[in-house]
């Protein structure tokens, strides 16, 4: 066997033993890279793929009002090398931690990574193709940065077909990123500057289970939730909504709409979601004129928060309801028919907590048959 070939095989064996946490395919990739590297002198942040030309040039934006960030020294383009700005634990080889380091740019993401953390930095832009090499990503944390919609590539998440969780809360986004991978299960976009969610903005996200859009400036949702067949939680609180979203998903269990400007709810609005358990609509502008007699008469809802609205009467609720919060309204009568259509030994409410404090009801206004109807109540505040 020629001496040069023997030396290469010895080196490959040594590297293979020192990188035992990676599989045989990665060891083979290392050997192929070693053979190529003998013809390539240096790495200039341009990803190189076997039998492919470089896909894009990776550049770093400089801030206009501060001195430019020192450019890191070039690194070898190995499939397992960790960027010098980050930490990649040897015992968790698919994770890369780049959080809380005052970074103004996104370091190169090695192809083996599944969990990448860039939160708590000063990143303001995401270049087109920034994650094209990291197609195995499942978790991507970009929250608590300065990312704006205008400085994001149009398809930065387009190739992440295994991405399940995307964290972009606490940034400067004015619209939802698009397109988003169909594999997505959680989307965190709270504390941004989003004002509108077009009806097709979430189209195709049939695996999405949790959507967080609180603390934005959203005034219109359209029917953007309707096609989310797996959605369990929708948090739209602290926005500028004046009407409820059109069409709730059948799968929905938790709906948070507190701190908006909603003044009416369509009849049978909650009936299309037979799994709905928790509805929170406190601090809105709801009135009895904006509600039908059966708006909240849903057998699935266990907790209903209507506190701090403009209600003058207790709305009718289902006997399965367990917690009802109505404090801070303008209610002036205690109507037992809101809880029990028939009051007897066999018909009673499962209500456990009832809050009516901060209204205009007087304590002596409680009807005599209330203990029979509300026999399971442990807390009643008037």
N, C-alpha and C positions, 0 to 999 in steps of 0.2 A: 504494500500500500504506500503511495507517495507520502513523503514526510509532511507536506503542507496539508493534505487531506486528514492525516492523523491528528495534527495539531488542532484543526478546526473541530473534529469530533470530540477531542478531549475538552476543548473550551465549551462546546455545547453541552457535554455531560456535566461539567462543573456548574454551569449556569442553570441547568435543569435541576440539579440537586439543591441549589440555593434558592430556587424559586419554586419550591415544592408545592406551594399552595395553589399554583395555577395548573391547568390541565395540559394534556399532551399537545393539544392543538396550539396552545399559546407557546409551548416550548418550540414547536416546529416553526411558529411565526417568528420567534426570536432568532432561530438559525437562518431563516430566509432573510430576516432583516440584517443579520450580521454579514451575510454574503453580499447584500446590496450595499451595506454601509462602506465596504471596502472601495466602492466606486463613488460614494457620496461623502463630501468633506464635512458639511455642517448642516444644522437644522435651523430654518428661519421662520418657524411658526406656520409652516404650510403643511397641513396633513398629507401624508403620502400613503396611498393604498396599493396593495399588490395588483399589478396589471391595470392601474388606473393613473391618470394624470391628476395633479393637485386640483381639488374641488374649489378652493377659495383661498385667498390670502387673509390670514387672521391679523387684524390690526387693533390697536388700542387707542380709543379716543382720549384726547387731552382736555382738561377743564379749561375754560376760557378765562376764569377769574383767579386761578391758582397756578402755581408752577406745575409743569407736566410731571406726571408720575414717572419715577425712574424705570426704564425698561429693563425687565429681568434678563438675565443672561440666557442665551439659547440653550435648549435642552435637546437631548437625543430623542428622536421620534419613535420610542419603543412603545408597544401596546400597553405596558404596565407601569410606565414611569409616572410618578406623581409630580404635578407642577410644584415648583419650589415655594410658591405662595401659599400652598395648602398642606394639609395633613391627610395621609392615607394609611390608616392603621393596618399593620401586617396581618392581624387576625380578622380583619373585616375588609378584604381586598376590593370589594365592590362599592365602597363608600369613600367620598372625598369631602373633607371639611375645609371650607374656605370662608367661614363666617367670622364676622367681627374683626376684620383686618384692614379697614379703611381702603379697600380695593375700589378703584374707579373703572375697572374693566373686568371682563370675564376671562379667567385663565383657560387654557386649552383643557378640554375634558377627555381623558383617555377612553378608549372604546369599551373597556370592560366595566365602566362605572354604571351602577344601578341607582345609587342614592347620592345626590350632590347637594351641598348646602352652601349657598351664597348669601344668606341673610345677614342683616346688620352691617351693611357696607355702604359705599357711596356710589354704587353703580347707577349710571344714568341712561345707558343705552345697551341694546342687545343686537349685535351685528347679524345680518342675514347669514345663515349657515352656521351659526355659533354652535349648534348641537348636532350638526349633520354626522359627525363622527361617533356620537354617543347614542346610538339607536337602541341601546339596551336600557336606557333610563326609565325608572319606575317612579322615583320621587325627585322632585326638583323644587328646592326652596330658594326663592328670590325675594322674600318679604323684607320689609324695612330697608328699602333702598330708595333711589330717586328715579326709577325707570318711568319714562313717558311713552305714550302711544306713538308719538311722532318719531321717536328714536328707536323703534323696534322694527326689525325686518318683517316683511309681510308674511313670511312663512317660517318663522324661527322654530315653531313646534311641529312643523309639517311632517317630519320624518320620525318623530318619537311615537311610534305606533304601539309602544308598551307602557307609555306614561300613565300612571294611575292617580298621582297626586301632584297638583301644581299650586304652589303658594306664592301669590303675588300681592298679598295684602300690604297696606302701608306703602304705596308707591304714588306715582303721579299719573296714573292711567286715566284717560278720558273716554275710553271705549274698551269693550271686551276684546282680548286677543282673538284673532281668527286667521286661519282655521285652527281648531283645537282637535287633538287626537280623539278618535272614537273610543279609545281604551280608558279615557279619563273617568275616575270615580269620585274624586273630590276636587272642587275648584274654589280656591280662596282668593277673593278679590275685594274684601272689605277695606275700608279706609283708603279709597281712591277718589277720583273726581269724575266718575262715570255718571252721565246724565240720562242716557237712553239705552235700552236693550232692545234692539230690533227683533221682530218675531222669528227671524231665521238665525239669530246669533248663536244659539245653542243647538242648532239642527244637527242631527246625527249622533248626539251624545246619549245613546240609549243605555250606557253603563253608568252614567252619572248618578251617584246616590246622595251627594251633599253639595249644595250650592250656597256660598257665603258672599252676599253682596251688600251687607249692612254698611252704614256710615259712608254712603255715596251721595249723589245728588239726583238719583233716578226719579224721573217724573212719569215715565212710560215704560211698561213691560210688555204690552201687547199679549200675544199668545205664546211667548217664548218658553213657557214651562210645559206646555201641553204635550209635546212629543217626548218628554223625558220619562221614559217608561219605567226606570228604576229609581227615580228620585224619591228619597225618604225625607230629607230635610231641606227646606228653603228658608234662608234668613235674608229678608228684605227690609229689616228694621232700619230706622234712622235714615230715611230717604225723603223724597218729595212726592210720593205717590198720592194721587187724588182718587184713584179707583183701584180695586183689587185686580190682580193679573187675570187675564181671560183664560179660563179653562185650567183646572188643577189636574195633575197626573193622578191616575188611579192608585199608584203606589205610595203617595205622600202620607207621612205620619206626623211630621212637625212643620208648622207654618208660623213664621214670625214676621209680623207686620207692624209692630209697635213703633211709635214715633214717626207717623206719616200724617197725611191730611185726608184720609179716607172718610167719606161721609155716608156711604151707602154700600149695601151688599146685595147682589141679585138673589132672587128667590131660588132655593135649592142649590145654592152655590157650593156648599160643602158635601152634598149628597153624592157627587161623582167620585169622591175619595173615601171609600168605605173603610180604609185603614187609618184615617186621620185621628190622632190621639190628642195633640196639643195645638191649640190655636191661641196666639197672643196678639191682641190688637189694642193694647192700651195706648193712651196718648194719641188718639186720632180725633176725628170730628163726627163720630157716629151719633145719629139721632134715631128715635123710634120711627120716624117717618121714612128713614132710609132702610128700614128692615121689614121683611115680611114676618108673618106670624110663626113661620117654621124655619127661619134662617138658621138658627142654631139647634134645631131639633134633630140632631144627628146622633144615632145610637153609638157611634164609635168614639166620639170626643169625650175624653176624661178630664181635661183641664181647659178652661176657657177664661181668658183674661181680657175683660172689657173695661178695665178701670181707666179713669180720667178721660172720659168721653163726654157726650152731652145727652145721655139717656135720661128720660124722665120716668120710665117704667122698667120693671125687670123683664127682659125678653124671655120668651118661653124657651126652656131647655129640656133636653131629654132626661129621663129618669136615671140613665146610666152615668150621667155626669158626676164627677167626684169633687172637683174643685172649681169654684166660680168666684171670680174677682170683679166686683162692681164698685169699689170705692172711688170717691172723687167724681161722681156723676151728679145728676140733678133729680134723682129718684125720690119721689115723695109718698109712695105707698108700698106696702108689703103685700103683694098679690100671690097667694099660695097656689093659684092656678098656673103660675109660671113654672112651678116645679111638679105639681101633681094634678092631672086632669080629673082624677077621681081619688078621693081620700078615704081609705078604709084599711083594714088589717092587711090585705093582700097587695094593695097598691101604695107604693111609697118611693121616695127618691133615694138614690145611693149617695147623695151629696154628703161630703165630709167636712168641707171648708166653704164657708160663705162669708164674703167680705162686703158689707154695705156701709161701712163707716165713711164719713165725709160726704154724705148725701143729706136729704131733707126729711128722712124718715125719723119718726120719734119711736122710742123704745116701746111705748104702750100701743103702737100700731100693729104689733105682731099678732096675727089672728090666733084664736084658741086652738085651731086644728093644726097649727104649724108643727108641734112636737110629734104628731102622728105621721105627718108627711115627711118631715125631716128627721126621722128617728135615728139615722146613722150619723148625723152631723155632730162633730166634736168641737168645731169652732164656728160660732156665728157672731160676727162683729157688726154692731149697728151704731 
